[in-house]
Amino acid sequence: MTAFIIRRALQAVVVLFLTALIVFLGVYAIGDPLEILLPGDATEAERAQVAASLGLDQPLPVQFIGFLTDILSGDFGRSFVYNRPTIDVIFERFPATLELVVTALVLSLLIGIPLGLWAGMKPRSAVDETIMTGSILGFSLPNFWQGMMLIMIFSVWLGWLPSTGRGDTATVLSIRTSFATWDGFTHLILPAINLALAQIALVIRLTRTGVQETTPLDFVRFARARGLTERRILLVHVMKNILIPIVTVLGIEFGSLIAFAVVTETIFAWPGIGKLIIDSINALDRPVIVTYILFIVTMFIVINLLVDILYSLIDPRIRVRQP
Amino acid sequence: MRIRKIVTVGAILASTAMPAFAADLTIGRATEPSSIDPQFSRTGNNQMTAELIFGRLVEFGPNLELSPGLATSWEALDDTTWQINLREGVTFHDGSPLTADDVMFSLERTDEVPNSPAPFSDMVSNIAAMDKVDDLTFKITTRTPAPRLIEDIGRVFIVSKTAAEGATSEDFNSGQVTIGTGPYVFESWTPGETLQIQAYDGYWGEKPDFADVDVRFISNDAARVAALLSGEVDLIDAVPPTDVPRLSETEGIRVISAASGRVVYLGLSMRFDEAPEVTDLDGNPLGDNPFRDARVRKAVSHMIDRALLVDRILGGSGVPAGQLVPNVLGGHAQGLEPDPYDPEKAKQLLAEAGYPDGFGITVYSSNNRLPGDADVGQALGQMLARGGLQVNGIRTLPYNIYAKAASAGDYSVFVFSLGSSTPSSAPNLMGLIHSHDKATGKGPFNRVRYANAHFDAALEAAMQEFDTEKRNELLADATRLAFAETPIVPLYWQKVHWAMKDEIAYDGGLSEATVAQNVTKVE
């Protein structure tokens, strides 16, 4: 296990270096941050002053090497736009995204697994057909449109739920969260549902397929023969076997949701990092873009590692197989 | 039973949809500041934020007209010396009085803010020395005669010397040193989310109608409109032109529109001997740059039906333009009208210039910078094709890619814009039309590289004139001189829209700013 983790760590360093290089070159190729940062009536003198203070007057290799050396000493640079350490800018917004994504994932498990089990136990029944058709909608309706519809129905027509921002937040264990106040919680509902809809559909389908593949197997028949209740067979024995694909997919989805919750965050003006990265790309705020992508890549590496470790916890066979 | 439960839950949700601590006024703004430090950046989004909290030597009205602010008067003692008299009885939010020391400190600090992405340094670059006369009077010596000095230093926000000495931009963001003389006191700022402010009881000017204000940052157009419709915010800015008709018809919603000082123009590049992507009718490079002939530029201008462009493409959100600044700004040349749509004249001019059958061009436009900019590019392509040119392609690109390429001269025919932030046309003429000279910093965004020595001389003479009225007259004359040759093809001045609940009104204007002090209650 230790050798496995060390090997993964070494691979991670190579991946991170290549990512930094590609993103750095990519942003450089897109355009000139000065064109965006400076107001329309800036003079040449101001332009030169800004270029010098942001280090943009240096040749690209010098900029890149400077950036790498700074990273090694733990400094990820300062945002061109905000003139604050990029780490601060990103982590200030990260809890908002995390809160949204965790809520969406919990929702997708709470709603998706029971519905999937139900549909899987009664294949081709009216229940199954209804749930599966519903999940097709969850998949295929564009996220953006769903969001607008949610706002249209629940905020504009019914006036039940707020549609923008995080509302009142309170600080719990030095983390600012919307869970702590009722107002904050109501602000969370619509964006979380918007983000969860596609995930619910995904979990339903994974669970249903898993149930259908598992129920004809011998151990289920033996369990029935032993006189176990259907409920116990389904929730304990079948569940254990179908969790592996669900954990794998949700692990990856967790990463993607954090990295790409941008559509939901934009529609609901949710101050998370998805919105930050789009703003930063539009403003060519290179330090933020590079730091953000390095952070996301690191997160994916860690999630994949955790998923691999989780496998061995869920499935004893994998534990035995490992050297 | 179940139905009753649903109703109850609905009622609970409905009763809590409003924020627990409701502000008197909630504004939904499209852009957010990058810092609360008023001297960090002079982009529009930062300035309209600073305006809430900080005062300036002069006030700029909705149409950028000057009126006395923290300075009550300013007089030129000689060509290079100005005396500035400050208003008596002005206090900072911490109660301390405003003195000449604060103002001089603020002017000195402007070019010392580290890593500023858009410094105010040009506003104070002409200051050679400052001398305090007494607590409310000081003198400025300039390097060169500077008739427009107050327009420049008047844009600098005044901070408190005691609070801000040695402070960083981050100290302003946290509110530690965020002490100004403006109508509102800073409460808190959460980046990407809200800015909370409260009216200052000791404000020297007219007290704003709303005391407790939340500014929410909602960048997505549809989300901002939805927030207004659902009642979460009371006023939104940057209403997308396509939503204006619908919102105007919605009961309980008022839309206020104003022509902005932002001119959208078509650049025809004279920069290179051989214009990039300009071809003969077979698609081969044309050789000589046709846009160096003023007749060709005039012909292109006559091919464009500006009224049609504004009405059909922008839904009326524009005013056809024939020069850089609209008539409310100083230096607007009376009688200089937009070139009329006249395909016959265009054909005739092209033939005179030696291109009776036209030539091939590629039209470029950004697609996320201005409302409808991609559509404008498409429409222009069609108009130019109908007018007798061969349009080989119309390309629209995101602004972050587009801006660099346009400034580097990669495009021969391109749509660009320029906003106005001063009461006169001088800075815009200097930036856009004055011949490009990197060494002296003149014509910095003269991307088409128009050059006319007569115009340069006329403009520079105008800028030396101390008498405002005379100066504006000279600026107008210089403008007529240049636009006789169509240096750029002005298209339209953009219109901007605010939408709000019926019970409030907004005094919006050319500066495009959205500030709480201009929101008023309606009886």
Interface residues (C-beta under 8 A of the other chain):
Chain A: I30 G31 D32 E35 I36 L37 L38 P39 G40 D41 A42 T43 E44 A45 E46 R47 Q49 V50 S53 L54 R78 F80 V81 Y82 N83 R84 V89 E92 R93 M148 I151 M152 S155 V156 L158 G159 W160 L161 P162 S163 T164 G165 R166 G167 D168 T181 W182 D183 T186 T266 I267 F268 A269 P271 K275 L276 D279 I281 N282 A283 L284
Chain B: G10 L13 A14 T16 A17 P19 A20 F21 G28 S34 S35 F40 S41 R42 T43 G44 D111 P114 N115 S116 P117 A118 P119 S121 D122 S125 S169 E170 N173 T190 P191 G192 E193 T194 R216 F217 I218 S219 N220 A222 A223 R224 A226 A227 L229 S230 G231 E232 V233 N368 P398 Y399 N400 I401 Y402 A403 K404 A405 S407 S417 L418 G419 S421 P427 N428 G431 K438 G441 P444 F445
